[in-house]
Amino acid sequence: MAIVYIHRRNDIQDAFLNVFYVGIGKNTQRAYDKRKNDRSDFWHKIVAKSGYAIEITHVNLCWEEACAIEKYLICFYGRRNLNLGNLCNLTDGGEGVIGHIDTPEQLEKRIQAAIIVNNRDGAREKMSIALKKATSSLEHRKKMSQLGKEASNRPEVKQKRLEKYKILLQNPEFKEKHRLATKMALNNPEIRKKISEGGRIAQNKPEVKEKNLIHLKKLHENKKLLEKRNNSIKKAWEEKNKLNITLSIKRCENPRCNKDFEQKRSFQKYCCYNCGGSVYKQKKRTMAKKVDNISKFI
């Protein structure tokens, strides 16, 4: 059976203000315990300054009832470290350390202890091996990926990312770095293959095809949008042709040619349009078929 007790200061006569500690125990011996390991430094300072008296308020309780009463009394009298009362209790009561606030000295002790533990011989290696074992399983990876996807698809997370990205884009240095990074990535053939494969898979999905058809129908219905789009494309290509920008020096993909040429456009594979030969003709035919199929739906 459990008890609830309070400690009162001897230098204050007020029955409410002289209460400086609330506690619980499995027997009455706990109320009279004065050991340094069982009491905080704050408690010992008050006792050394004023002395104290013990009052057992509740007896023969089950442990859950004692925890509930302790929480209520701590809330009633108020904790001093939270500027709510005169109690030297460092937690909200009950089991565990709920509401505990570490002092700077306690935090420093914990940090030093963690540093000593982590710097022991073989401690870091053991931790790395344990982490590798935990993360190497496919089930763990799937769970982590699902959690990441769920977190990234939340509307509040998306909004935060957009806001951060807008702030970053206002910086000209970040803009230039981003542009160069994308340019370097697109010049890598492996990344280009991945992008093209991902685009093909996405385009072959039935829901994507339906969306594209609906979008094309809307475009063909609205002639002003088509004119604006065509004019913007023409202007962009005219400006690029005036500047005569060379993206990179590339080797012609035609096996009969294999000449080095200055690549003017990102999708230019051959040194000239005629160099591709039958490859370009096949592409033109497939593009014409696609246009015919789309026009049938429209």
C-alpha positions in Angstrom: 0.0 0.0 0.0 1.2 3.5 -0.8 1.3 6.8 1.0 1.3 10.6 0.1 3.3 13.0 2.2 4.3 16.7 2.3 7.3 18.5 3.8 6.8 21.9 5.5 9.3 24.7 6.2 9.8 25.7 9.8 10.6 29.3 9.1 7.2 30.1 7.5 4.0 29.9 9.5 1.4 30.1 6.7 0.0 26.6 6.1 -0.1 27.0 2.3 3.3 28.8 1.8 5.4 26.6 4.1 4.8 23.5 1.9 8.0 23.0 -0.2 7.8 19.3 -1.3 5.1 16.7 -2.2 6.0 13.0 -2.4 4.8 9.4 -2.5 6.1 6.1 -1.2 5.3 2.5 -0.7 5.8 2.9 3.1 6.2 5.6 5.7 10.0 5.3 5.7 10.1 7.1 2.4 8.8 10.4 4.0 11.7 10.4 6.5 14.4 9.6 4.0 17.2 12.3 3.9 19.8 10.6 1.6 21.5 12.8 -1.0 20.9 10.2 -3.8 17.1 10.3 -3.0 16.6 14.0 -2.6 17.6 16.9 -4.9 20.2 19.6 -4.1 17.3 22.1 -4.1 15.6 20.1 -1.3 18.8 19.9 0.8 19.4 23.7 0.5 15.9 24.5 1.9 16.2 22.0 4.7 19.7 23.3 5.7 18.4 26.9 5.7 15.0 26.5 7.5 14.5 22.9 8.7 11.4 20.9 7.9 8.4 19.0 9.3 6.8 15.9 7.8 3.1 15.4 7.3 1.6 12.2 5.9 -1.6 13.2 4.2 -2.9 9.9 2.8 -2.3 6.3 3.9 -3.3 2.8 2.6 -3.7 3.8 -1.1 -3.1 1.8 -4.2 -0.1 3.0 -6.3 -2.3 4.6 -9.1 -4.3 6.6 -6.5 -1.2 7.8 -4.8 0.3 9.0 -8.2 -3.0 10.8 -9.1 -3.1 12.6 -5.7 0.6 13.6 -6.0 0.0 15.1 -9.4 -3.0 17.0 -8.1 -1.1 18.4 -5.0 1.9 19.4 -7.1 -0.4 21.3 -9.5 -2.3 22.8 -6.5 0.8 24.1 -4.7 2.9 24.9 -7.8 6.5 24.2 -8.8 9.1 26.9 -8.1 11.3 26.2 -11.1 8.3 27.0 -13.3 7.4 30.1 -11.2 4.0 28.6 -10.2 4.5 28.1 -6.5 7.0 27.2 -3.7 7.6 23.5 -4.3 11.1 22.2 -5.0 9.7 19.2 -7.0 11.4 18.9 -10.4 8.6 16.8 -12.1 4.8 16.9 -12.4 4.5 13.8 -10.2 3.4 10.3 -10.7 5.6 7.6 -12.3 8.6 8.6 -14.4 10.1 12.1 -15.0 7.2 13.9 -16.8 7.7 17.6 -16.9 11.4 17.4 -15.7 13.6 20.4 -16.6 17.3 19.9 -16.4 19.5 22.6 -14.9 22.6 23.7 -16.9 24.9 21.6 -14.6 22.8 18.5 -15.2 22.8 19.0 -19.0 26.6 19.4 -18.9 27.0 16.2 -16.9 24.8 14.3 -19.4 26.7 15.6 -22.4 30.1 14.6 -20.8 28.8 11.2 -19.9 27.5 10.6 -23.5 30.9 11.7 -24.9 32.8 9.3 -22.7 30.4 6.4 -23.6 30.7 7.1 -27.4 34.5 7.5 -27.3 35.1 4.1 -25.7 37.1 1.4 -27.6 34.8 -0.3 -30.1 31.7 1.7 -29.2 31.3 3.5 -32.5 32.0 0.3 -34.5 29.3 -1.6 -32.5 26.8 1.2 -33.2 27.6 1.3 -36.9 27.2 -2.5 -37.2 23.9 -2.4 -35.3 22.6 0.4 -37.6 23.7 -1.4 -40.7 21.9 -4.6 -39.6 18.8 -2.6 -38.9 18.8 -0.6 -42.1 19.9 -3.5 -44.5 16.6 -5.4 -44.3 14.1 -4.7 -47.1 11.2 -4.5 -44.7 12.9 -1.7 -42.8 13.7 0.2 -46.0 10.1 -0.1 -47.3 8.7 1.2 -44.0 11.1 4.1 -44.1 10.3 4.9 -47.7 6.6 4.8 -47.0 6.9 7.0 -44.0 9.0 9.5 -46.1 6.4 9.5 -48.9 3.5 10.1 -46.5 5.4 12.9 -44.8 6.4 14.6 -48.1 2.8 14.4 -49.5 1.3 16.3 -46.6 0.0 19.7 -47.6 1.7 21.6 -44.8 5.1 20.0 -45.7 4.6 20.9 -49.4 3.7 24.5 -48.4 6.8 24.8 -46.2 9.0 23.5 -49.0 7.6 25.9 -51.5 8.1 28.9 -49.2 11.7 27.9 -48.6 12.3 27.4 -52.3 10.9 30.8 -53.1 13.1 32.5 -50.5 16.2 30.6 -51.9 15.3 31.6 -55.5 15.6 35.3 -54.5 19.3 34.8 -54.0 21.2 35.2 -57.3 24.1 32.9 -56.1 21.7 30.1 -55.4 20.0 30.6 -58.8 23.4 30.3 -60.6 24.4 27.2 -58.6 21.1 25.6 -59.3 21.4 26.3 -63.1 24.9 24.9 -63.3 23.9 21.8 -61.3 21.0 21.0 -63.6 23.1 21.6 -66.7 25.8 19.2 -65.4 23.2 16.6 -64.5 21.6 16.8 -67.9 24.9 16.4 -69.6 25.4 13.0 -67.9 24.1 10.2 -70.2 23.0 7.9 -67.3 20.8 10.6 -65.8 19.3 11.4 -69.3 18.5 7.7 -69.7 16.8 7.5 -66.3 14.7 10.7 -67.1 13.7 9.4 -70.5 12.7 6.0 -69.1 10.7 7.6 -66.3 9.0 9.9 -68.8 8.0 6.9 -71.0 6.6 4.9 -68.1 4.6 8.0 -67.0 3.3 8.7 -70.5 2.1 5.1 -71.0 -0.1 5.2 -67.9 -3.8 5.3 -68.9 -4.7 8.1 -66.5 -1.8 10.3 -67.9 -2.9 9.6 -71.4 -6.5 10.7 -70.6 -5.2 13.9 -69.0 -3.0 14.7 -72.0 -5.9 14.2 -74.4 -8.2 16.5 -72.3 -5.4 19.1 -72.2 -4.9 18.8 -76.0 -8.6 19.2 -76.7 -8.7 22.4 -74.5 -5.7 23.8 -76.4 -7.2 23.1 -79.8 -10.5 24.7 -78.8 -8.8 27.9 -77.6 -7.0 29.4 -80.6 -5.6 32.4 -78.6 -3.6 30.0 -76.3 -2.2 28.2 -79.4 -1.1 31.4 -81.0 0.6 32.6 -77.8 2.3 29.3 -77.3 3.6 29.2 -80.9 4.8 32.8 -80.7 6.7 32.2 -77.4 8.4 29.2 -78.9 9.4 31.1 -82.0 10.8 34.0 -80.0 12.8 31.7 -77.8 14.4 29.9 -80.7 15.1 33.1 -82.5 16.9 34.5 -79.5 19.0 31.3 -79.1 19.9 31.3 -82.8 21.0 35.0 -82.5 23.2 34.3 -79.6 24.4 31.0 -81.3 25.0 29.3 -77.9 27.0 26.1 -78.0 25.8 23.8 -75.3 28.7 21.3 -75.6 31.0 19.5 -78.1 29.4 16.1 -78.9 30.2 13.2 -81.2 27.6 12.3 -83.9 25.7 9.2 -83.0 25.5 8.0 -86.6 27.9 5.0 -86.7 28.9 5.9 -90.3 29.8 9.5 -89.3 31.2 9.8 -85.7 32.3 13.4 -86.2 32.7 15.9 -83.4 30.3 18.9 -83.7 29.1 21.9 -81.6 25.8 21.0 -80.1 23.4 23.9 -80.4 20.3 22.2 -78.9 20.0 19.8 -76.0 18.2 17.2 -78.1 20.6 17.4 -81.1 22.1 13.9 -81.6 23.6 14.2 -85.1 25.9 16.8 -86.7 23.2 17.6 -89.2 19.6 16.5 -89.9 20.6 14.5 -93.0 23.4 12.7 -91.2 20.9 10.6 -89.2 19.6 9.0 -92.4 17.0 6.4 -91.8 16.9 7.0 -88.1 15.4 10.5 -88.5 13.0 9.3 -91.2 11.6 6.7 -88.8 11.2 9.2 -86.1 9.4 11.6 -88.4 7.0 8.8 -89.4 6.3 7.8 -85.8 5.7 11.5 -84.9 3.3 11.9 -87.9 1.4 8.8 -86.7 1.1 10.2 -83.2 -0.3 13.5 -84.5 -2.8 11.6 -86.7 -4.0 9.5 -83.7 -4.4 12.6 -81.5 -6.3 14.4 -84.2 -8.8 11.5 -84.4 -9.7 11.8 -80.7 -10.1 15.6 -81.1 
